[in-house]
């Protein structure tokens, strides 16, 4: 399958290959992030989500109308394998909480936080960085403001944060251009985490 990556930057595939990446939430961020990472050369994922696909998800998530009603993690696995057939994909259809966050991502070199709720985001981030597991989190994507305001920051040693710090609540609506931009930034930030780790 290496011909898939012949037009990639060569060292990107080298950095990502064989590294287990956790994705907490397979919605707008998680599904688009996973697609970006697979196309960049990542090949080993843990996909965690307890939710099912709804028609309203299709405005921004990497799913298809005939998948409505399916578990997101299961459908994402099927979709990713259509792009890169030899991926190693572990799916966990569970609701993450304080009792299972650490065990869900055992062996992951980095975890992407792709949740909706602020409380869930904070819990996952705090628990993982306390164990020195790098987390790339996203916050603030609602509304129709320009994606140019979305920035990447590193407020703590094991935390990378992506967002604009000014978006309204999710009830204001979500659109693909902003969510997809943040997912692409998240993929780049994960690559940077692994680059820096390789440097020691």
N, CA and C atoms as an extended XYZ file, in Angstrom:
600
Properties=species:S:1:pos:R:3:atomname:S:1:resname:S:1:resid:I:1 pbc="F F F"
N         0.796       -1.216        0.000 N   UNK     1
C         0.000        0.000        0.000 CA  UNK     1
C         0.835        1.276        0.000 C   UNK     1
N         2.155        1.129       -0.016 N   UNK     2
C         2.995        2.329        0.096 CA  UNK     2
C         2.818        3.295       -1.062 C   UNK     2
N         2.273        2.817       -2.183 N   UNK     3
C         2.067        3.730       -3.318 CA  UNK     3
C         1.078        4.847       -2.975 C   UNK     3
N         0.224        4.618       -1.981 N   UNK     4
C        -0.717        5.655       -1.544 CA  UNK     4
C         0.033        6.902       -1.083 C   UNK     4
N         1.221        6.706       -0.520 N   UNK     5
C         1.944        7.811        0.118 CA  UNK     5
C         3.084        8.372       -0.729 C   UNK     5
N         3.140        7.996       -1.998 N   UNK     6
C         4.284        8.404       -2.819 CA  UNK     6
C         4.371        9.909       -3.037 C   UNK     6
N         3.257       10.625       -2.899 N   UNK     7
C         3.301       12.081       -3.080 CA  UNK     7
C         3.296       12.836       -1.748 C   UNK     7
N         3.381       12.097       -0.651 N   UNK     8
C         3.514       12.732        0.664 CA  UNK     8
C         4.939       13.216        0.876 C   UNK     8
N         5.096       14.124        1.834 N   UNK     9
C         6.441       14.454        2.309 CA  UNK     9
C         7.007       13.165        2.923 C   UNK     9
N         8.127       12.637        2.427 N   UNK    10
C         8.584       11.307        2.837 CA  UNK    10
C         8.721       11.112        4.340 C   UNK    10
N         9.267       12.082        5.055 N   UNK    11
C         9.509       11.868        6.484 CA  UNK    11
C         8.226       11.842        7.299 C   UNK    11
N         7.118       12.366        6.761 N   UNK    12
C         5.850       12.350        7.495 CA  UNK    12
C         5.376       10.916        7.694 C   UNK    12
N         5.398       10.127        6.647 N   UNK    13
C         5.020        8.713        6.753 CA  UNK    13
C         5.940        7.996        7.738 C   UNK    13
N         7.212        8.297        7.702 N   UNK    14
C         8.174        7.659        8.610 CA  UNK    14
C         7.853        7.976       10.064 C   UNK    14
N         7.498        9.212       10.347 N   UNK    15
C         7.194        9.630       11.720 CA  UNK    15
C         5.907        8.977       12.233 C   UNK    15
N         4.902        8.861       11.378 N   UNK    16
C         3.587        8.383       11.799 CA  UNK    16
C         3.444        6.862       11.792 C   UNK    16
N         4.188        6.196       10.942 N   UNK    17
C         4.005        4.754       10.748 CA  UNK    17
C         4.213        3.973       12.040 C   UNK    17
N         3.223        3.149       12.385 N   UNK    18
C         3.333        2.267       13.534 CA  UNK    18
C         3.093        2.921       14.879 C   UNK    18
N         2.795        4.215       14.912 N   UNK    19
C         2.537        4.912       16.173 CA  UNK    19
C         1.046        4.852       16.487 C   UNK    19
N         0.697        4.383       17.667 N   UNK    20
C        -0.711        4.245       18.027 CA  UNK    20
C        -1.275        5.594       18.475 C   UNK    20
N        -2.298        6.062       17.764 N   UNK    21
C        -2.914        7.360       18.018 CA  UNK    21
C        -4.343        7.147       18.501 C   UNK    21
N        -4.673        7.738       19.638 N   UNK    22
C        -6.018        7.631       20.176 CA  UNK    22
C        -6.892        8.784       19.718 C   UNK    22
N        -8.131        8.478       19.382 N   UNK    23
C        -9.092        9.514       19.008 CA  UNK    23
C       -10.323        9.364       19.896 C   UNK    23
N       -10.523       10.343       20.766 N   UNK    24
C       -11.627       10.330       21.720 CA  UNK    24
C       -12.794       11.117       21.141 C   UNK    24
N       -13.703       10.403       20.508 N   UNK    25
C       -14.840       11.031       19.849 CA  UNK    25
C       -14.688       10.965       18.349 C   UNK    25
N       -15.658       10.354       17.676 N   UNK    26
C       -15.574       10.151       16.222 CA  UNK    26
C       -16.614       10.977       15.473 C   UNK    26
N       -16.846       12.201       15.944 N   UNK    27
C       -17.795       13.097       15.292 CA  UNK    27
C       -17.120       13.971       14.255 C   UNK    27
N       -17.482       15.265       14.249 N   UNK    28
C       -16.942       16.178       13.242 CA  UNK    28
C       -15.444       16.284       13.276 C   UNK    28
N       -14.890       16.445       14.453 N   UNK    29
C       -13.430       16.521       14.580 CA  UNK    29
C       -12.787       15.161       14.369 C   UNK    29
N       -13.221       14.178       15.153 N   UNK    30
C       -12.556       12.887       15.139 CA  UNK    30
C       -12.574       12.176       13.805 C   UNK    30
N       -13.713       12.218       13.111 N   UNK    31
C       -13.801       11.507       11.831 CA  UNK    31
C       -12.928       12.176       10.771 C   UNK    31
N       -12.937       13.511       10.728 N   UNK    32
C       -12.099       14.223        9.756 CA  UNK    32
C       -10.619       14.156       10.117 C   UNK    32
N       -10.325       14.186       11.399 N   UNK    33
C        -8.938       14.029       11.857 CA  UNK    33
C        -8.389       12.671       11.435 C   UNK    33
N        -9.152       11.618       11.697 N   UNK    34
C        -8.698       10.269       11.353 CA  UNK    34
C        -8.421       10.147        9.859 C   UNK    34
N        -9.293       10.732        9.035 N   UNK    35
C        -9.085       10.698        7.585 CA  UNK    35
C        -7.795       11.424        7.207 C   UNK    35
N        -7.580       12.606        7.772 N   UNK    36
C        -6.347       13.352        7.503 CA  UNK    36
C        -5.116       12.552        7.897 C   UNK    36
N        -5.134       11.994        9.097 N   UNK    37
C        -3.968       11.253        9.581 CA  UNK    37
C        -3.693       10.004        8.740 C   UNK    37
N        -4.766        9.299        8.351 N   UNK    38
C        -4.588        8.103        7.511 CA  UNK    38
C        -3.958        8.469        6.181 C   UNK    38
N        -4.384        9.580        5.602 N   UNK    39
C        -3.822       10.015        4.326 CA  UNK    39
C        -2.388       10.519        4.479 C   UNK    39
N        -2.036       10.986        5.662 N   UNK    40
C        -0.671       11.445        5.924 CA  UNK    40
C         0.290       10.279        6.158 C   UNK    40
N        -0.259        9.099        6.509 N   UNK    41
C         0.603        7.943        6.720 CA  UNK    41
C         0.480        7.278        8.077 C   UNK    41
N        -0.359        7.814        8.961 N   UNK    42
C        -0.632        7.115       10.223 CA  UNK    42
C        -1.395        5.837        9.906 C   UNK    42
N        -1.103        4.775       10.653 N   UNK    43
C        -1.740        3.502       10.309 CA  UNK    43
C        -2.254        2.706       11.505 C   UNK    43
N        -2.143        3.266       12.708 N   UNK    44
C        -2.550        2.536       13.906 CA  UNK    44
C        -3.376        3.467       14.800 C   UNK    44
N        -4.646        3.126       14.989 N   UNK    45
C        -5.560        4.009       15.714 CA  UNK    45
C        -6.374        3.259       16.764 C   UNK    45
N        -6.734        3.966       17.810 N   UNK    46
C        -7.785        3.542       18.736 CA  UNK    46
C        -8.910        4.556       18.581 C   UNK    46
N       -10.063        4.102       18.103 N   UNK    47
C       -11.222        4.974       17.858 CA  UNK    47
C       -12.261        4.714       18.940 C   UNK    47
N       -12.576        5.756       19.728 N   UNK    48
C       -13.490        5.581       20.854 CA  UNK    48
C       -14.691        6.505       20.707 C   UNK    48
N       -15.880        5.913       20.673 N   UNK    49
C       -17.111        6.690       20.593 CA  UNK    49
C       -18.286        5.765       20.902 C   UNK    49
N       -19.264        6.254       21.671 N   UNK    50
C       -20.429        5.435       22.015 CA  UNK    50
C       -21.673        5.816       21.215 C   UNK    50
N       -21.566        6.859       20.379 N   UNK    51
C       -22.722        7.451       19.714 CA  UNK    51
C       -23.013        6.794       18.365 C   UNK    51
N       -24.214        7.082       17.836 N   UNK    52
C       -24.618        6.604       16.515 CA  UNK    52
C       -24.784        7.793       15.556 C   UNK    52
N       -24.669        7.517       14.279 N   UNK    53
C       -24.763        8.565       13.253 CA  UNK    53
C       -26.210        9.010       13.091 C   UNK    53
N       -26.403       10.329       13.061 N   UNK    54
C       -27.711       10.935       12.824 CA  UNK    54
C       -27.638       11.759       11.537 C   UNK    54
N       -28.763       11.997       10.885 N   UNK    55
C       -28.724       12.810        9.657 CA  UNK    55
C       -28.065       14.173        9.857 C   UNK    55
N       -28.257       14.787       11.022 N   UNK    56
C       -27.685       16.115       11.269 CA  UNK    56
C       -26.170       16.104       11.382 C   UNK    56
N       -25.572       14.922       11.511 N   UNK    57
C       -24.108       14.814       11.556 CA  UNK    57
C       -23.478       14.990       10.178 C   UNK    57
N       -24.252       14.755        9.135 N   UNK    58
C       -23.684       14.649        7.793 CA  UNK    58
C       -23.242       15.987        7.212 C   UNK    58
N       -23.558       17.102        7.893 N   UNK    59
C       -23.111       18.400        7.378 CA  UNK    59
C       -21.632       18.648        7.638 C   UNK    59
N       -20.986       17.788        8.465 N   UNK    60
C       -19.592       18.056        8.811 CA  UNK    60
C       -18.779       16.806        9.139 C   UNK    60
N       -19.391       15.656        9.210 N   UNK    61
C       -18.700       14.443        9.641 CA  UNK    61
C       -18.456       13.497        8.460 C   UNK    61
N       -17.397       12.690        8.559 N   UNK    62
C       -16.974       11.809        7.468 CA  UNK    62
C       -17.802       10.517        7.463 C   UNK    62
N       -19.092       10.695        7.157 N   UNK    63
C       -20.016        9.568        7.058 CA  UNK    63
C       -20.932        9.783        5.855 C   UNK    63
N       -21.732        8.758        5.551 N   UNK    64
C       -22.607        8.796        4.383 CA  UNK    64
C       -24.044        8.503        4.811 C   UNK    64
N       -24.988        8.928        3.966 N   UNK    65
C       -26.398        8.830        4.350 CA  UNK    65
C       -26.811        7.391        4.656 C   UNK    65
N       -26.255        6.431        3.922 N   UNK    66
C       -26.647        5.045        4.169 CA  UNK    66
C       -26.051        4.472        5.453 C   UNK    66
N       -25.248        5.276        6.168 N   UNK    67
C       -24.690        4.846        7.451 CA  UNK    67
C       -25.460        5.415        8.646 C   UNK    67
N       -26.485        6.204        8.390 N   UNK    68
C       -27.285        6.753        9.495 CA  UNK    68
C       -27.823        5.602       10.343 C   UNK    68
N       -27.652        5.733       11.652 N   UNK    69
C       -28.081        4.698       12.587 CA  UNK    69
C       -26.978        3.763       13.030 C   UNK    69
N       -25.856        3.735       12.304 N   UNK    70
C       -24.735        2.878       12.678 CA  UNK    70
C       -23.895        3.532       13.775 C   UNK    70
N       -23.208        2.726       14.596 N   UNK    71
C       -22.266        3.298       15.563 CA  UNK    71
C       -21.154        4.052       14.825 C   UNK    71
N       -20.814        5.237       15.326 N   UNK    72
C       -19.819        6.059       14.638 CA  UNK    72
C       -18.466        5.366       14.528 C   UNK    72
N       -17.994        4.740       15.602 N   UNK    73
C       -16.672        4.115       15.563 CA  UNK    73
C       -16.614        3.004       14.518 C   UNK    73
N       -17.685        2.224       14.442 N   UNK    74
C       -17.748        1.123       13.469 CA  UNK    74
C       -17.775        1.658       12.034 C   UNK    74
N       -18.580        2.689       11.800 N   UNK    75
C       -18.685        3.269       10.458 CA  UNK    75
C       -17.390        3.959       10.045 C   UNK    75
N       -16.746        4.634       11.001 N   UNK    76
C       -15.480        5.297       10.687 CA  UNK    76
C       -14.417        4.278       10.309 C   UNK    76
N       -14.385        3.172       11.016 N   UNK    77
C       -13.445        2.111       10.658 CA  UNK    77
C       -13.667        1.663        9.214 C   UNK    77
N       -14.913        1.416        8.842 N   UNK    78
C       -15.224        0.971        7.481 CA  UNK    78
C       -14.810        2.021        6.453 C   UNK    78
N       -15.064        3.288        6.742 N   UNK    79
C       -14.739        4.350        5.784 CA  UNK    79
C       -13.240        4.525        5.621 C   UNK    79
N       -12.506        4.471        6.724 N   UNK    80
C       -11.049        4.633        6.651 CA  UNK    80
C       -10.405        3.498        5.866 C   UNK    80
N       -10.931        2.282        6.044 N   UNK    81
C       -10.362        1.133        5.333 CA  UNK    81
C       -10.624        1.201        3.828 C   UNK    81
N       -11.603        1.974        3.419 N   UNK    82
C       -11.838        2.183        1.985 CA  UNK    82
C       -10.776        3.109        1.390 C   UNK    82
N       -10.148        3.929        2.232 N   UNK    83
C        -9.110        4.851        1.767 CA  UNK    83
C        -7.736        4.200        1.855 C   UNK    83
N        -7.450        3.597        3.004 N   UNK    84
C        -6.165        2.924        3.228 CA  UNK    84
C        -6.477        1.535        3.797 C   UNK    84
N        -6.445        0.503        2.965 N   UNK    85
C        -6.957       -0.812        3.381 CA  UNK    85
C        -6.176       -1.545        4.467 C   UNK    85
N        -4.926       -1.186        4.727 N   UNK    86
C        -4.150       -1.971        5.687 CA  UNK    86
C        -3.982       -1.293        7.042 C   UNK    86
N        -4.901       -0.418        7.410 N   UNK    87
C        -4.830        0.237        8.714 CA  UNK    87
C        -5.078       -0.761        9.838 C   UNK    87
N        -4.497       -0.483       11.005 N   UNK    88
C        -4.784       -1.246       12.222 CA  UNK    88
C        -5.709       -0.381       13.067 C   UNK    88
N        -6.971       -0.770       13.159 N   UNK    89
C        -7.989        0.047       13.801 CA  UNK    89
C        -8.658       -0.723       14.933 C   UNK    89
N        -8.480       -0.212       16.136 N   UNK    90
C        -9.142       -0.788       17.308 CA  UNK    90
C       -10.307        0.132       17.658 C   UNK    90
N       -11.516       -0.410       17.682 N   UNK    91
C       -12.660        0.435       18.014 CA  UNK    91
C       -13.206        0.049       19.382 C   UNK    91
N       -13.629        1.084       20.120 N   UNK    92
C       -14.214        0.891       21.448 CA  UNK    92
C       -15.498        1.705       21.503 C   UNK    92
N       -16.615        1.001       21.571 N   UNK    93
C       -17.919        1.668       21.612 CA  UNK    93
C       -18.344        1.819       23.072 C   UNK    93
N       -17.682        2.743       23.754 N   UNK    94
C       -17.930        2.982       25.172 CA  UNK    94
C       -18.037        4.477       25.427 C   UNK    94
N       -18.735        4.828       26.504 N   UNK    95
C       -18.785        6.214       26.954 CA  UNK    95
C       -17.629        6.419       27.914 C   UNK    95
N       -16.762        7.346       27.592 N   UNK    96
C       -15.579        7.572       28.413 CA  UNK    96
C       -15.937        8.339       29.678 C   UNK    96
N       -15.369        7.891       30.805 N   UNK    97
C       -15.514        8.592       32.068 CA  UNK    97
C       -14.255        8.341       32.895 C   UNK    97
N       -14.254        8.799       34.129 N   UNK    98
C       -13.053        8.704       34.969 CA  UNK    98
C       -12.602        7.267       35.184 C   UNK    98
N       -13.523        6.311       35.053 N   UNK    99
C       -13.175        4.914       35.323 CA  UNK    99
C       -12.470        4.221       34.167 C   UNK    99
N       -12.554        4.770       32.948 N   UNK   100
C       -12.005        4.021       31.807 CA  UNK   100
C       -11.145        4.835       30.840 C   UNK   100
N       -10.967        6.124       31.109 N   UNK   101
C       -10.198        6.957       30.166 CA  UNK   101
C        -8.773        6.444       30.000 C   UNK   101
N        -8.091        6.192       31.086 N   UNK   102
C        -6.683        5.773       31.006 CA  UNK   102
C        -6.564        4.426       30.297 C   UNK   102
N        -7.397        3.460       30.676 N   UNK   103
C        -7.297        2.120       30.079 CA  UNK   103
C        -7.692        2.132       28.602 C   UNK   103
N        -8.605        3.017       28.209 N   UNK   104
C        -9.051        3.061       26.808 CA  UNK   104
C        -7.911        3.404       25.864 C   UNK   104
N        -6.943        4.177       26.360 N   UNK   105
C        -5.875        4.654       25.481 CA  UNK   105
C        -4.497        4.095       25.857 C   UNK   105
N        -4.499        2.935       26.491 N   UNK   106
C        -3.233        2.278       26.834 CA  UNK   106
C        -2.399        2.050       25.572 C   UNK   106
N        -1.145        2.473       25.625 N   UNK   107
C        -0.233        2.277       24.503 CA  UNK   107
C        -0.261        3.377       23.467 C   UNK   107
N        -1.171        4.336       23.603 N   UNK   108
C        -1.233        5.442       22.633 CA  UNK   108
C        -0.109        6.439       22.917 C   UNK   108
N         0.544        6.905       21.860 N   UNK   109
C         1.630        7.874       22.014 CA  UNK   109
C         1.103        9.300       22.067 C   UNK   109
N        -0.133        9.501       21.625 N   UNK   110
C        -0.804       10.803       21.677 CA  UNK   110
C        -2.300       10.534       21.553 C   UNK   110
N        -3.106       11.393       22.194 N   UNK   111
C        -4.564       11.251       22.122 CA  UNK   111
C        -5.167       12.564       21.654 C   UNK   111
N        -6.087       12.473       20.702 N   UNK   112
C        -6.824       13.630       20.218 CA  UNK   112
C        -8.140       13.729       20.974 C   UNK   112
N        -8.365       14.862       21.604 N   UNK   113
C        -9.631       15.120       22.296 CA  UNK   113
C       -10.590       15.720       21.275 C   UNK   113
N       -11.680       15.003       20.993 N   UNK   114
C       -12.623       15.417       19.949 CA  UNK   114
C       -14.061       15.393       20.464 C   UNK   114
N       -14.245       15.797       21.728 N   UNK   115
C       -15.565       15.812       22.354 CA  UNK   115
C       -16.320       17.105       22.084 C   UNK   115
N       -17.605       17.113       22.477 N   UNK   116
C       -18.425       18.316       22.412 CA  UNK   116
C       -18.451       19.059       23.749 C   UNK   116
N       -18.780       18.377       24.833 N   UNK   117
C       -19.005       19.024       26.121 CA  UNK   117
C       -17.731       19.463       26.827 C   UNK   117
N       -17.780       20.658       27.440 N   UNK   118
C       -16.608       21.206       28.130 CA  UNK   118
C       -16.157       20.321       29.284 C   UNK   118
N       -17.113       19.762       30.039 N   UNK   119
C       -16.761       18.913       31.171 CA  UNK   119
C       -16.013       17.665       30.749 C   UNK   119
N       -16.502       17.023       29.690 N   UNK   120
C       -15.843       15.813       29.183 CA  UNK   120
C       -14.455       16.126       28.633 C   UNK   120
N       -14.347       17.275       27.944 N   UNK   121
C       -13.049       17.688       27.408 CA  UNK   121
C       -12.027       17.845       28.539 C   UNK   121
N       -12.437       18.559       29.585 N   UNK   122
C       -11.532       18.840       30.696 CA  UNK   122
C       -11.127       17.562       31.414 C   UNK   122
N       -12.084       16.664       31.660 N   UNK   123
C       -11.790       15.421       32.373 CA  UNK   123
C       -10.772       14.589       31.618 C   UNK   123
N       -11.022       14.361       30.334 N   UNK   124
C       -10.104       13.550       29.532 CA  UNK   124
C        -8.715       14.175       29.482 C   UNK   124
N        -8.677       15.473       29.238 N   UNK   125
C        -7.389       16.167       29.128 CA  UNK   125
C        -6.611       16.097       30.429 C   UNK   125
N        -7.264       16.403       31.539 N   UNK   126
C        -6.582       16.405       32.835 CA  UNK   126
C        -6.065       15.024       33.202 C   UNK   126
N        -6.883       13.996       32.981 N   UNK   127
C        -6.468       12.639       33.353 CA  UNK   127
C        -5.275       12.168       32.525 C   UNK   127
N        -5.307       12.424       31.220 N   UNK   128
C        -4.220       11.933       30.371 CA  UNK   128
C        -2.922       12.705       30.573 C   UNK   128
N        -2.989       14.030       30.679 N   UNK   129
C        -1.730       14.768       30.843 CA  UNK   129
C        -1.128       14.517       32.226 C   UNK   129
N        -1.961       14.146       33.213 N   UNK   130
C        -1.413       13.788       34.533 CA  UNK   130
C        -0.563       12.525       34.446 C   UNK   130
N        -0.826       11.700       33.416 N   UNK   131
C        -0.043       10.481       33.163 CA  UNK   131
C         1.026       10.719       32.097 C   UNK   131
N         1.224       11.984       31.735 N   UNK   132
C         2.216       12.388       30.731 CA  UNK   132
C         1.938       11.800       29.353 C   UNK   132
N         0.646       11.650       29.049 N   UNK   133
C         0.226       11.264       27.701 CA  UNK   133
C        -0.113       12.556       26.960 C   UNK   133
N         0.563       12.868       25.871 N   UNK   134
C         0.266       14.099       25.139 CA  UNK   134
C        -1.173       14.118       24.616 C   UNK   134
N        -1.823       15.263       24.765 N   UNK   135
C        -3.197       15.448       24.302 CA  UNK   135
C        -3.233       16.641       23.349 C   UNK   135
N        -3.922       16.476       22.226 N   UNK   136
C        -4.180       17.582       21.310 CA  UNK   136
C        -5.686       17.815       21.348 C   UNK   136
N        -6.093       18.939       21.946 N   UNK   137
C        -7.492       19.234       22.204 CA  UNK   137
C        -7.981       20.382       21.322 C   UNK   137
N        -9.300       20.445       21.132 N   UNK   138
C        -9.910       21.503       20.326 CA  UNK   138
C       -11.066       22.111       21.108 C   UNK   138
N       -11.183       23.434       21.047 N   UNK   139
C       -12.274       24.123       21.720 CA  UNK   139
C       -12.661       25.367       20.931 C   UNK   139
N       -13.965       25.625       20.802 N   UNK   140
C       -14.432       26.855       20.175 CA  UNK   140
C       -14.492       26.798       18.666 C   UNK   140
N       -15.553       26.170       18.130 N   UNK   141
C       -15.674       26.030       16.670 CA  UNK   141
C       -17.037       26.429       16.127 C   UNK   141
N       -17.973       26.744       16.998 N   UNK   142
C       -19.331       27.025       16.543 CA  UNK   142
C       -19.410       28.354       15.793 C   UNK   142
N       -20.538       28.543       15.114 N   UNK   143
C       -20.772       29.791       14.404 CA  UNK   143
C       -20.185       29.803       13.003 C   UNK   143
N       -20.225       30.991       12.381 N   UNK   144
C       -19.779       31.116       10.999 CA  UNK   144
C       -18.636       32.118       10.836 C   UNK   144
N       -17.920       32.377       11.923 N   UNK   145
C       -16.783       33.286       11.834 CA  UNK   145
C       -15.671       32.648       11.001 C   UNK   145
N       -14.743       33.453       10.558 N   UNK   146
C       -13.673       32.960        9.693 CA  UNK   146
C       -12.802       31.908       10.380 C   UNK   146
N       -12.470       30.826        9.671 N   UNK   147
C       -11.545       29.832       10.233 CA  UNK   147
C       -10.139       30.392       10.464 C   UNK   147
N        -9.846       31.575        9.888 N   UNK   148
C        -8.523       32.163       10.059 CA  UNK   148
C        -8.209       32.493       11.517 C   UNK   148
N        -9.253       32.590       12.344 N   UNK   149
C        -9.039       32.915       13.755 CA  UNK   149
C        -8.619       31.702       14.588 C   UNK   149
N        -8.751       30.515       14.022 N   UNK   150
C        -8.386       29.296       14.752 CA  UNK   150
C        -6.861       29.233       14.873 C   UNK   150
N        -6.384       29.047       16.085 N   UNK   151
C        -4.947       29.063       16.364 CA  UNK   151
C        -4.526       27.805       17.123 C   UNK   151
N        -3.236       27.516       17.076 N   UNK   152
C        -2.648       26.398       17.806 CA  UNK   152
C        -1.772       26.970       18.911 C   UNK   152
N        -2.037       26.515       20.163 N   UNK   153
C        -1.245       26.970       21.311 CA  UNK   153
C        -0.785       25.776       22.123 C   UNK   153
N         0.257       25.980       22.922 N   UNK   154
C         0.758       24.919       23.792 CA  UNK   154
C         0.831       25.457       25.221 C   UNK   154
N        -0.295       25.469       25.941 N   UNK   155
C        -0.320       26.072       27.273 CA  UNK   155
C         0.381       25.264       28.351 C   UNK   155
N         0.530       23.944       28.136 N   UNK   156
C         1.171       23.055       29.110 CA  UNK   156
C         2.078       22.072       28.365 C   UNK   156
N         3.061       21.498       29.069 N   UNK   157
C         4.011       20.603       28.384 CA  UNK   157
C         3.375       19.450       27.614 C   UNK   157
N         2.288       18.863       28.110 N   UNK   158
C         1.686       17.718       27.419 CA  UNK   158
C         0.348       18.061       26.760 C   UNK   158
N         0.093       19.356       26.580 N   UNK   159
C        -1.186       19.780       26.013 CA  UNK   159
C        -0.993       20.762       24.872 C   UNK   159
N        -1.584       20.429       23.720 N   UNK   160
C        -1.704       21.352       22.593 CA  UNK   160
C        -3.187       21.693       22.460 C   UNK   160
N        -3.501       22.988       22.343 N   UNK   161
C        -4.889       23.431       22.292 CA  UNK   161
C        -5.152       24.211       21.006 C   UNK   161
N        -6.229       23.838       20.321 N   UNK   162
C        -6.606       24.457       19.051 CA  UNK   162
C        -7.986       25.105       19.213 C   UNK   162
N        -8.120       26.352       18.779 N   UNK   163
C        -9.412       27.025       18.851 CA  UNK   163
C        -9.272       28.511       18.618 C   UNK   163
N       -10.405       29.224       18.706 N   UNK   164
C       -10.357       30.674       18.489 CA  UNK   164
C       -10.657       31.471       19.753 C   UNK   164
N       -11.051       30.787       20.824 N   UNK   165
C       -11.304       31.400       22.141 CA  UNK   165
C       -12.419       32.430       22.126 C   UNK   165
N       -13.255       32.435       21.081 N   UNK   166
C       -14.313       33.440       21.028 CA  UNK   166
C       -15.618       32.918       20.418 C   UNK   166
N       -15.694       31.637       20.119 N   UNK   167
C       -16.879       31.102       19.451 CA  UNK   167
C       -18.071       31.036       20.399 C   UNK   167
N       -19.284       31.129       19.851 N   UNK   168
C       -20.492       30.942       20.657 CA  UNK   168
C       -20.673       29.470       21.018 C   UNK   168
N       -21.650       29.129       21.866 N   UNK   169
C       -21.920       27.724       22.190 CA  UNK   169
C       -22.295       26.918       20.945 C   UNK   169
N       -22.174       25.596       21.023 N   UNK   170
C       -22.470       24.720       19.882 CA  UNK   170
C       -23.900       24.874       19.387 C   UNK   170
N       -24.802       25.315       20.265 N   UNK   171
C       -26.197       25.505       19.866 CA  UNK   171
C       -26.325       26.551       18.755 C   UNK   171
N       -25.295       27.378       18.582 N   UNK   172
C       -25.311       28.388       17.520 CA  UNK   172
C       -25.144       27.764       16.143 C   UNK   172
N       -24.781       26.488       16.104 N   UNK   173
C       -24.616       25.795       14.829 CA  UNK   173
C       -23.155       25.560       14.497 C   UNK   173
N       -22.915       24.485       13.757 N   UNK   174
C       -21.569       24.095       13.361 CA  UNK   174
C       -21.530       23.943       11.845 C   UNK   174
N       -20.420       24.364       11.234 N   UNK   175
C       -20.315       24.197        9.781 CA  UNK   175
C       -18.994       23.542        9.406 C   UNK   175
N       -19.046       22.846        8.310 N   UNK   176
C       -17.934       22.005        7.889 CA  UNK   176
C       -16.618       22.763        7.740 C   UNK   176
N       -16.651       23.972        7.198 N   UNK   177
C       -15.394       24.690        6.930 CA  UNK   177
C       -14.582       24.908        8.203 C   UNK   177
N       -15.255       25.276        9.297 N   UNK   178
C       -14.545       25.521       10.559 CA  UNK   178
C       -14.117       24.211       11.220 C   UNK   178
N       -15.016       23.241       11.240 N   UNK   179
C       -14.696       21.956       11.876 CA  UNK   179
C       -13.571       21.254       11.127 C   UNK   179
N       -13.632       21.247        9.798 N   UNK   180
C       -12.594       20.593        8.993 CA  UNK   180
C       -11.245       21.284        9.133 C   UNK   180
N       -11.269       22.616        9.246 N   UNK   181
C       -10.016       23.353        9.449 CA  UNK   181
C        -9.379       22.948       10.770 C   UNK   181
N       -10.188       22.902       11.828 N   UNK   182
C        -9.664       22.516       13.137 CA  UNK   182
C        -9.134       21.084       13.128 C   UNK   182
N        -9.828       20.178       12.432 N   UNK   183
C        -9.368       18.785       12.340 CA  UNK   183
C        -8.032       18.697       11.609 C   UNK   183
N        -7.863       19.513       10.568 N   UNK   184
C        -6.588       19.533        9.843 CA  UNK   184
C        -5.470       20.089       10.731 C   UNK   184
N        -5.766       21.143       11.488 N   UNK   185
C        -4.790       21.682       12.439 CA  UNK   185
C        -4.415       20.617       13.477 C   UNK   185
N        -5.427       19.863       13.910 N   UNK   186
C        -5.189       18.819       14.905 CA  UNK   186
C        -4.252       17.740       14.347 C   UNK   186
N        -4.448       17.368       13.092 N   UNK   187
C        -3.565       16.380       12.461 CA  UNK   187
C        -2.133       16.907       12.402 C   UNK   187
N        -1.973       18.169       12.020 N   UNK   188
C        -0.636       18.774       11.969 CA  UNK   188
C        -0.015       18.804       13.361 C   UNK   188
N        -0.795       19.162       14.380 N   UNK   189
C        -0.273       19.246       15.745 CA  UNK   189
C         0.153       17.881       16.268 C   UNK   189
N        -0.590       16.841       15.906 N   UNK   190
C        -0.196       15.479       16.306 CA  UNK   190
C         1.132       15.108       15.655 C   UNK   190
N         1.286       15.450       14.395 N   UNK   191
C         2.570       15.206       13.729 CA  UNK   191
C         3.699       15.920       14.459 C   UNK   191
N         3.473       17.165       14.880 N   UNK   192
C         4.494       17.932       15.594 CA  UNK   192
C         4.849       17.280       16.922 C   UNK   192
N         3.844       16.769       17.644 N   UNK   193
C         4.102       16.068       18.909 CA  UNK   193
C         5.035       14.885       18.662 C   UNK   193
N         4.749       14.115       17.624 N   UNK   194
C         5.562       12.928       17.342 CA  UNK   194
C         6.931       13.286       16.791 C   UNK   194
N         7.027       14.381       16.046 N   UNK   195
C         8.342       14.876       15.585 CA  UNK   195
C         9.217       15.221       16.765 C   UNK   195
N         8.659       15.970       17.710 N   UNK   196
C         9.410       16.412       18.879 CA  UNK   196
C         9.810       15.240       19.760 C   UNK   196
N         8.926       14.251       19.849 N   UNK   197
C         9.249       13.055       20.626 CA  UNK   197
C        10.430       12.315       20.002 C   UNK   197
N        10.438       12.251       18.662 N   UNK   198
C        11.533       11.577       17.952 CA  UNK   198
C        12.866       12.272       18.178 C   UNK   198
N        12.814       13.609       18.347 N   UNK   199
C        14.050       14.355       18.600 CA  UNK   199
C        14.583       14.109       20.001 C   UNK   199
N        13.686       13.649       20.892 N   UNK   200
C        14.089       13.387       22.278 CA  UNK   200
C        14.094       14.649       23.084 C   UNK   200
